[in-house]
Structures are given as C-alpha cells and as structure tokens.
C-alpha cells in the first residue's frame, strides 16, 4: 500500500529547528519522520479526547447507577476502595 504524501513549507523558529534536529538525531530518525510521528501523536490525543467527550454526552446516568448498584457479583477489593 502506498501512502499519498503532500509537502509544504514549514516555518520554525531557529531554536525549535535546532532542538528538533538534536532530538531526531538522538531518536535515530529524520526530522521529517520525527515531526510526522509527533503530529500523529497529537492528532490521536485530540481525537481520543473528542471520542470520550462525545461518549460522555450520550451517557445514561440512571443506567450507570442501576448497574453499579445491582445485586450479585463480588464487593470491591480493598485496593479499589476510595478513602
């Protein structure tokens, strides 16, 4: 599978470019690869945040309480207690 790519000029402060060069070299990657991975991580974090915010908005709190308070099962373990 081939991934389509696009190029664009990126303006960085010199201090940031220098730091990126050092870190990517230490990481054993190109600066481009380092920036791609960093952008992918940021996108994943923001999409995960959005996913859980949407799930929270759809939550049925009455059903949640009903499930937590149902009979049966086993009591919480000591290490799970909130003190």
N, C-alpha and C positions, 0 to 999 in steps of 0.2 A: 504494500500500500504506500502510495506517495502522498505526502502532506504538501498541500499548496502553501507557499510562503509569500509574504509581502515584505518589502523593505521600505523604510522611511528614515529620514534624518532624525537623529536624536540629539538634542542639546543638553549637555550636562555641565554643571559647574566643574571646573578643573579638579577641585579637591575630591568630588564624588567620583570622577573618572579615574583618578589615581587610586582611590580606595577600591574601586571595582576591579581595576587591573591587578592589584595586590591580592585581593580575596579570590578572584577567579583563578589566578596562578596557583595560589595555595590550595585551592579546591581541585586543581588539575583539569580545569575546563577553560573554554574560551570565554571572553567577556560576553559575547553574544549568547552562548548557552547558559551562562550564569543568569543573565537578565531574563531569558525566556523562562527558566525554572522559577526565578523569583516572581515574575508576573503570574505564572501558573499557580503558584502557592497563594498569592494574594487573591486571585480570582476564586480559587477553591474556598478560601476562608470566607470571602464575602458571599459566595453562593450558599455556603453552609449556613451562615448567619440568616440569610433570606429564607432558606428552606425551613429552619426551625421557627422563625417568626411567623411564617405562613401556617405552620402546623399549630403553633400556639393559638393563633386566631381561630382555628377550627376546633379547638379543644372543647370537649363536653365535660365541664367540671363536675356536674352531678354524677355522670357515669364514672368519672375518675374516683370520686369519693365512695360510690357504691362498690366499686371493685376493691378499693383499699380496705373497706370495712366489712367485706363479705366474710362469712364464717368458713372455717376449714383452713387447710394449709397449715403452716407452722409459724410460730411467732418470730418476730425479727431476732436476729442474732445479737449478742451483746455488742459486737463491734459495729453493728448498724444503728445502734441507738443514738439519738440526738440528745445531748446533755446540755 
